[in-house]
Amino acid sequence: MRKIVICLLISCICGFKNDFIQAKEEELKGALTISGAWAIYPTAIAWAEKFQELHPKVKIDVSAGGAGKGAADAINGLVDIGMVSRQPDKAELEKGITPIYILYDAVFPIISENNPARDIILKKGIKKEVFTALYITEAIKNWNDVLGQNFVKPVDVYTRSDSCGAAASWAEYLGGKQEDLKGIGVYGDPGIIETTKKDPLGIGYSNFSYVFTRQGKVLAGITLVPIDVNENGLADKDEVFHDKQAAIKAIEGGRYPVTRKNYFFVKGKPKGLILEFIKFVLSDEGTKVAEEVSASLPLQKSEREKILNSLQ
């Protein structure tokens, strides 16, 4: 009887030892490179830090540079994952890109808080046709025509100089493509925000992740321009955003018109370390990280599970 007990004990110990050895052998290790959209960048940095904390033998390098760079880098094999804050186009898909939906957010028109017509703009909002006349046709070039009031000052129109999701989404809303957007080109979200902030007569646009602080307030120095969605000549209460929560409510409720999906671009089907990182990103833990960063909006659990199942 004693021999049987001892044998069972040895067997259990050996089994535990083998499981431990196997776990060590399966420990994740390696390197990942990620580049692209400014909108996704803050969340991707936080994801990378947490993933490396969980897997110390993994190194992840994340760099921004715009959605166009992320797409090109992924297509050309320069990075493992491209961050793209717009819809994938047909040419990208034909080059073997697998787009993986990870987050969503929105793009907002902005002005300086020192704009002399700020109070009028917050009261009346700006209609889509006026934005189109500013950015696409250039039919409007002064604030008098924007506001319909005696305010004859030129409008300094700012757009993005880099190929990016914000410009693509803004242009799509106005019925065009990024190359159709007119204005003075400025690189990156930080650049266009800083430029618009310093110009009382300027107007620009930027991503959800950059126009709010971590505390949820609108970034100091800028004002979010209300889009007069129902075109009643007034900025209704649910069209004016003084904080992040009001904006999130409008985005989630489908009332804000310039929303978009954010993607990871992977060449071919994701596997190995790339797949493991994506699984983490779409996990409950990855969602918690995204919520804490609060730079973009995470997907619902049912949607995340559906995407994960499609990758198996």
Summary of the structure (lengths in Angstrom):
residues: 312
radius of gyration: 23.9
end to end distance: 48.1
largest distance: 101.8
contacts: 1031
relative contact order: 0.18
helix: 46%
strand: 22%
